[in-house]
Structure formats: structure tokens, C-alpha cells
Amino acid sequence: MPETTAAPTAARTPAHSRGVRPGRGLPPFTGAGEPAALTTLQVLRLLDSGPRGLTEEQAEERLLRYGENVVPARRPPSWPRRFVGSLRDPFTAVLLCLGVVSAAVASWGTACVIMVLVVVSCALRSGGEHQAGRSMAALRELVPTTASVQRRTADDAPPRVREIPVDQLVVGDVVRLGAGDLVPADVRLLRASGLTVHQAALTGESVPVPKNALDAPAGGGAEPPEPPHLCFQGSSVASGSGTALVIATGPDTRFAAAYGGPARRRGETAFDRSVHGIAWTLIRFMLLTPPLVLMANAALRGRGLETLPFAVAVAVGLTPEMLPVIVTAALARGASALARTSGVIVKRLPALHDLGAVDVLCLDKTGTLTQDRPVVERSLDARGDNAPDVLEWAAVNSFWTVELAELPVPDTLDEAILDAAGERGADPFAYDGIAALPFDPSHRLATAVVRRPGRHTTHTLVVKGAVEDVLDRCGSVAVDGADAALDAAHRERLLGLAAEEAAGGLRLLAVARAERPARLGPYSDKDLRGLTFLGFVALRDALAPTATDALEDLARRGVAVKILTGDHPGTAARACRDLGLDPGEVLTAGRLGDLRGPQLAAAVARATVVARCTAQDKARIVSALRAGGRITGFLGDGVNDLPALRAADVGICPRGAVTVAREGADVVLAEKDLTAIDRAITAGRRSSGTIAGYLRITLSSNLGNVIAMLAAGLLLPFLPMLPAQVLVQNLCFDAAQLAFAFDRPGPAAERKPAVLRTRTFLRFITAFGLLNAAADIATFGVLAFASHTTARAGDPAVFHAGWFTENLLTQAMVMLLLRTGRHAAERRATGPVHLAAAALAVIGILLPLSPLGPPLDMSAPPALYYALLAAVLTLYGLALSTVRTHHPALSAAA
Ligand SMILES: Nc1ncnc2c1ncn2[C@@H]1O[C@H](COP(=O)(O)OP(=O)(O)OP(=O)(O)O)[C@@H](O)[C@H]1O
């Protein structure tokens, strides 16, 4: 990759024709527009800036005039808009349709009650979302994003580089970009050194694109879609560094134009598959119900369209209207509690559900499982003997690759090498730095070009990097002060020596060198051929203190762990063993070749460690695991982890991760505490358990009621429940079920990944729905018998009242008995659910007897009915408990 510097050249006529936006003063550069064709000097002049950047005063004045560098992230909608927006929920939409159908057939009572249901659920939902949105925004602010800006305190003061929040950047600012940074605005490069950027968010391109400074971009003709001298907000620096001029901020960036908000597109996640999958299956049932009820009543009872309100009420009876409210409330409560108690920030609400569902977690090694504070242990020559000069050459490389970078931030390996060489008195200043090819994770090499004292006609290329990659570029090897040809046998011996060192847990860098005639032009990867291998630098990186505990916790929770690392397979395997994991057969990404999808997932499923992964390999493996049906989390902290963080169901990073990883992750862990993963997964499982508990209870009792209503509708000469009764009963259920938003499921929900699989789930609700219907039908018998003994035999009002009471009592029982866990001890209800169930039971008994009874066409059943009902309910309770405890396949839906 060439090192490029744009020097101002003669000005050309500005081709900028979109004009200066009135009132803003500065041109609304969108990067993709004509200003791309201006020379660097013209752009600097146009933006009233200079290569040394703005003064603080200028920047402040621009910030006040033009506003913050924030993409207009779809301003928080007003209350009415939010309310109308919640009508888009599919259940609410179906309810609305049913309400319209009822109104069309002049069934005003049904239509009114449906409207009450819609309004109540929309109000609760929009209120809940508003609350959740606010707490999410507050949580996201705890993970700020900054940019390195070069500013001056006064006109004549020297420029200083400092970190400022990204939203404080203004057009005309000069920023520094380094590996792992987000491009904070649309920028034009002034200088670049080995710069490559990921711009997948904008172009979908998965590999990093090289960028360089061009002083006079090709004018005329069509501008290339991706001008190499422009970087756009939303992209991230994969390698190298650069200095750039901000040409567009906030709403004027290309990113804002493309998306109008910082929304990130990702494929279907575990949350979409489970909760949405179940919701859509139900909606299909709901839509099928009215025609089926109408047809059955017409065929068996000769009833016509007059049964439509009843058919509609039956469909409404199936709806879990409170689902969106419970989902939002359960996740938002879980996320806030997690931030409060463990410092873990969940940036996307459904990610908490996905965390609970994760059954395989991929981790990178360096910086996640290790401390990323390497210390040089020794340096060796090609024979494996101590060789201080190898460390000195490595230090020359580290010093000049850092020194010649636009943003001189040494990585931890470079820091360790410089510290160790410094202690031994090495002086990299003895050489003159000519050029540098900074570390590039896809080539796994860093190169410094230096001139040795007194040798003006020769340039020395000093290369350090991963052993295999350096050896691939070597033609000879230094042995006892002389160069010998590097044949295959020699290469194998060197790889063996490296493997021995790595097996001791050391990180290894190979060092090589080449002499070339001095030249003026830039250097690139093509120049790295025929190098002379010098030796290795071996470094020790201690394990993170909490890593062993964290891995144990994950195993206990039924989460498989895979380590995907760019490091040597031996080093990774040793780290794995030291952490108490059996590495099994260690794979290298190279051996996986071009495998994709299920074949790749199958290959990876057997391995615990995949070494020598590039960023793309990590993402490929994560995607393959997901395609193979695993719910996959990825935990990483480096620039080479970004694609995998985005590819996973849930991307997690520690607080100290590079900026792009923090931006790309869904969950940010507290500083250096990996055991927080366990707490985060537990919180996710609790929230999912709450949602599953709600769905399980609501749907099995709703289904039971619907089956019973259909049966009774066909058996009885009158409607078993009037539409208004069905809907009042629904309102009571909904109100009671709100208690689930405050529920905490039992420990069983925390033991294994919480996945709602549609098939298992439907099996569960069918089984318990049938049980519920059986209790209902037994109640019909009991009612018929009890009323037979009185003068009011065959009175529909008595039947309605008796059934209403039974329905609410069985619902209350289900709330207590079907929460979570197969064992009685785990089913103890917490406060809110307990109270709600009790309230439901009281209403069920008293409402038909109260003054509200007659208007709802209910009148008190005889005392005998209550005694018989108690027997039916006891049997029902026993049956519920027995099936729940002894049928493991049913409890798998938990
Ligand atoms: N600054 C550097 N200069 C030269 N080579 C480096 C440098 N940093 C890393 N390498 C080499 O490149 C390899 C891959 O590095 P990369 O950053 O992709 O992964 P890693 O840090 O080893 O592991 P992980 O993926 O677990 O974070 C390293 O193992 C090392 O051999």
C-alpha cells in the first residue's frame, strides 16, 4: 500500500455547482458531489480551513451556527404519532379489521369493546416504548464515541490533537484516523498511510477498500462511485492511518442521505425467528377462525350471518394483545437492571432476548481471554538461540511504523517490543525512517523502510509479522552471520521451532529484512519478496483474570464456546488449555478453504479453536453457525472482530474495545470483567422466560376457551357466550397478564438457552389448550346438572355466568401453575402474578353476582354449581401439574 500525501497544486475552476446553502455559509458537501473534483487547496480555501486545522474559537462558532454532527436520527415521534405507529403491530391490525367487520354488520357492542382493547393495548405499548426508548438512549450515552481532532488554541498556536465527542466536529476540522476508528463525518484525505476502510454499512462491500490522498482527483467525466480520497461517515478504519479534512457533517453526510438515521441493517435475528415466528403463526389461525366458525354453524345449526359477531369474538379471544407490551417491558426492565447491577450496556433491546437464546459463543483470544499486555520473553535466531539483534530489528520496525503513522498509536505488541529493546539500550533513532506500511490484519505484516547510517544508496526493509506470512516472503535465512537459501526443509524446521514456542503459550512474531537500492517512489506489499529471515520475538500475554470463571459459567449455562483468533494455533491451543477448555483438534482458517454454509458449520462444530482467522474468516464462521441453526454470539474487542460482531445474532464487546467494535456491538460489557457475560446471559434468559411464560399461559388458555366455545356453539341451542362477555373476559385476562411484565421466572429458565421454537411451543399450547377445553366441557356438564335441579334449567344467563366464573378461575390457575419449571418449587409465583391471579379469581366469582351481571346477561348459578365446580377445578389443577411435571417434551417449550 503506498504512502500518499496530497500536496496542493494549481487551482482549477471549482466545479461545485450545487451552490452554497443559504444561511449556512459553508457548502453542503456530500462527498459524492462535485467538490470531490476540486484540488485539496481549493477545498481547504472553500471551507476556510487549513492543514493545521481550525482554531477552537472557529470550531465553536461553526458548531453554534451549523449544529452538531448528528445524523437526524428520526426525531423521537410525538405521542399521537407513536400511538398511530403502534397500530402497525400485526395483532392490533387484525383486531382493528375485526372491529371494522363488526361495525359493518352493525354489531356495535362487539365493535366498541374491540376498540377499547385496541386503544388500551396501543396506549400501553406506546407508553412502554417511549419509556424503553428513553432508557436505551441513556444507556447508549454511557458508551460515547470520540474523534481525534487537530485544533489550535489561537491563530498562531501550534496544532494539538485531542479527543472530542464525535458530535462536536464541524466542517473544516482536521481529523486523524487510525485502525479501529470510526470515520466520524464525511472527510477528504489530506495524507494517508496504508489506509483501508470497511464501508460495508454504505456499499455492502465486505472487504476493506484502500484509500489514499489525491491532490487533484480526475476532473470531468463521471466520478467513480467510491472516490479513493474520500471516506464517509459510517465506515471504519481497518488498517493504517490518515489525516483528513471534514467536508460534511450530520444531515449533510452521505450516510444520512442514504439512511436518514443510524439504523443498522442486519439479517433476521433469534428474536425475529422466535417471537415474530409465533406471532405470525397465530395471526394465520386468527384469520382462519371466523370463516371456520361461520361455516360450522351454518352446516350444523343452520345459522347464518348472525353468528358473525360471535365468530369475530372467538378470533379476538385467541389474540395475545398484550404481547408487544410484555415484550418491551420485560426487555427494557432487564436491560436497565443489567446496566445498574453489572455495568453491562444493551444497545438494542431485542439483543437481550438473543443473549438469553445464545447456544454458541465465539470469542477472540487476544484482549478478550488474554489481558493484551504482552511482555517480551525472549528473541531467537533461526537456530532457536538467544539473539538480541532480532529484538533490535523488531524495535526498528515498531518504532518507524508508529512514528511514520498519521495517528501514532502503537499497538500493544509494538509497545512491548519498544519497552524491551529500550531496556537493552537499543536505539531505533540510529536509522532514518523512509516509509512505513503499517500493520495490516489481512496480510498480518508490518513493514518499515529505513536507511542505515552512512548508507545513502541503500534502503533496508524491516518486516515483522505472523510467522507463516513472513516466511512466505523469505528467500533466505540468516545463520551465523551469513545468509543461506531458505529451502523447504529449512522452512519446516522454522515452523516447527515456532510451534514449540507457541505450545508454551507464547505469542510469536517473525522478523525479516531486505536491502534494496534507495528510491523515491512509494513501497507496497509487492516489494516484500526475497526477504532474509532473521528470527523470532516471543511474547507472553497473561490470561484475563476473570476468563476461566467466565468460561466455566458459560459451560454451566449450556453455551458452547469457540475461540476464533488471528493468532498462531499453538498459542491459541495453549491458552485454551490454561483456561480449562479442551482445544481438541485445532483448525486453521486456511484449512477451511472455501467451505460455506452447512459444510463450514459442520467443520467448525467439532472444533473449539480456529486459528489464523482474518476478520472475514471470523464473520464467515459466525454466519455458517447461524445458518446451521445455532444462535450465535460473538465476543471480540479488535478491529478484526467488527464483521463477526455484525454477523452474529448478538455482538458483544468489552468496554475497552476499539471504537468500531463498541459501535458495532449490541452489548458492551463492563470493563475487564468477563464474568459479566454470565449475568448478561442470565438477564436475557429471564426476560425471554417472562415472554415465554406470558405466551405459554395466554395462548394455552385462549386456545382452550376457543375450542370450548366452538364445541358449545355447536352443542347448545344458544350462543355459549355473548360477544360482549367474550370481550369483557378478554379485558380481564389482559389486565391480569400485565403482571407478567414484572414477573421473574424461576431458576429453570436460567439453566439453558431460552429459545422459543415454534413447533415445540405449538405442541405445548395444543396440549394444555385441550386440557383447558376438557375442563370447560366438564363445566358445561356440571352446569347443566346443577341448573337442572332448579327452576332455571336451560337459562342461557345462568350458563353464561357459570362459564364466565370458570374461565376466569382456570385462567388464574394456569397463571400460577404454568409459569416456568416442571417442579413445584420453581413455580412459586412472585408478588405481581400472585396478586393478579387472585384478583382474576375474585372478579370471576363476584362479577356475575354483582349489578354488572344482568347488563352482561349473566345471572347467579345455583350453590350446587359452585361445589361441583370446585371438584372440576381440583381435577384440572391436578391434571395440569401432572402433565407439566411428567412430560419433558412439553416443558422443553419453556
Ligand atoms: N503490530 C504488529 N506487527 C506485526 N505483526 C503483528 C502485529 N500485530 C499482530 N501481528 C501479527 O498478526 C497476527 C494476527 O493479528 P490479529 O490482530 O489479526 O489477531 P490476534 O491479535 O493475534 O488475535 P485475536 O484475533 O484473538 O485478537 C498476530 O498473531 C501477529 O502474529
The ligand as an SDF file (V2000), in Angstrom:
LIG
                    3D

 31 33  0  0  0  0  0  0  0  0999 V2000
    1.7600   -4.7230   15.1820 N   0  0  0  0  0  0  0  0  0  0  0  0
    2.0080   -5.8770   14.5830 C   0  0  0  0  0  0  0  0  0  0  0  0
    3.0690   -6.0070   13.7910 N   0  0  0  0  0  0  0  0  0  0  0  0
    3.3450   -7.1450   13.1530 C   0  0  0  0  0  0  0  0  0  0  0  0
    2.5970   -8.2440   13.2600 N   0  0  0  0  0  0  0  0  0  0  0  0
    1.5290   -8.2070   14.0560 C   0  0  0  0  0  0  0  0  0  0  0  0
    1.1650   -7.0270   14.7550 C   0  0  0  0  0  0  0  0  0  0  0  0
    0.0350   -7.2810   15.4430 N   0  0  0  0  0  0  0  0  0  0  0  0
   -0.2770   -8.5590   15.1940 C   0  0  0  0  0  0  0  0  0  0  0  0
    0.6060   -9.1210   14.3560 N   0  0  0  0  0  0  0  0  0  0  0  0
    0.5890  -10.4980   13.8410 C   0  0  0  0  0  0  0  0  0  0  0  0
   -0.6210  -10.7530   13.1540 O   0  0  0  0  0  0  0  0  0  0  0  0
   -1.3190  -11.8420   13.7560 C   0  0  0  0  0  0  0  0  0  0  0  0
   -2.8010  -11.6140   13.6420 C   0  0  0  0  0  0  0  0  0  0  0  0
   -3.1350  -10.4580   14.3680 O   0  0  0  0  0  0  0  0  0  0  0  0
   -4.6500  -10.1040   14.6710 P   0  0  0  0  0  0  0  0  0  0  0  0
   -4.6380   -8.7690   15.2920 O   0  0  0  0  0  0  0  0  0  0  0  0
   -5.4600  -10.3690   13.4460 O   0  0  0  0  0  0  0  0  0  0  0  0
   -5.0810  -11.2420   15.7070 O   0  0  0  0  0  0  0  0  0  0  0  0
   -4.5820  -11.5050   17.1830 P   0  0  0  0  0  0  0  0  0  0  0  0
   -4.4720  -10.1950   17.8730 O   0  0  0  0  0  0  0  0  0  0  0  0
   -3.3510  -12.3570   17.1550 O   0  0  0  0  0  0  0  0  0  0  0  0
   -5.7080  -12.4330   17.7680 O   0  0  0  0  0  0  0  0  0  0  0  0
   -7.2590  -12.2010   18.0860 P   0  0  0  0  0  0  0  0  0  0  0  0
   -7.9420  -12.4420   16.7820 O   0  0  0  0  0  0  0  0  0  0  0  0
   -7.5190  -13.2320   19.0970 O   0  0  0  0  0  0  0  0  0  0  0  0
   -7.4270  -10.7970   18.5900 O   0  0  0  0  0  0  0  0  0  0  0  0
   -0.8040  -11.8840   15.1820 C   0  0  0  0  0  0  0  0  0  0  0  0
   -0.9530  -13.1610   15.7470 O   0  0  0  0  0  0  0  0  0  0  0  0
    0.6500  -11.5000   14.9940 C   0  0  0  0  0  0  0  0  0  0  0  0
    1.3990  -12.6140   14.5620 O   0  0  0  0  0  0  0  0  0  0  0  0
  1  2  1  0
  2  3  1  0
  2  7  2  0
  3  4  2  0
  4  5  1  0
  5  6  2  0
  6  7  1  0
  6 10  1  0
  7  8  1  0
  8  9  2  0
  9 10  1  0
 10 11  1  0
 11 12  1  0
 11 30  1  0
 12 13  1  0
 13 14  1  0
 13 28  1  0
 14 15  1  0
 15 16  1  0
 16 17  2  0
 16 18  1  0
 16 19  1  0
 19 20  1  0
 20 21  2  0
 20 22  1  0
 20 23  1  0
 23 24  1  0
 24 25  2  0
 24 26  1  0
 24 27  1  0
 28 29  1  0
 28 30  1  0
 30 31  1  0
M  END
$$$$
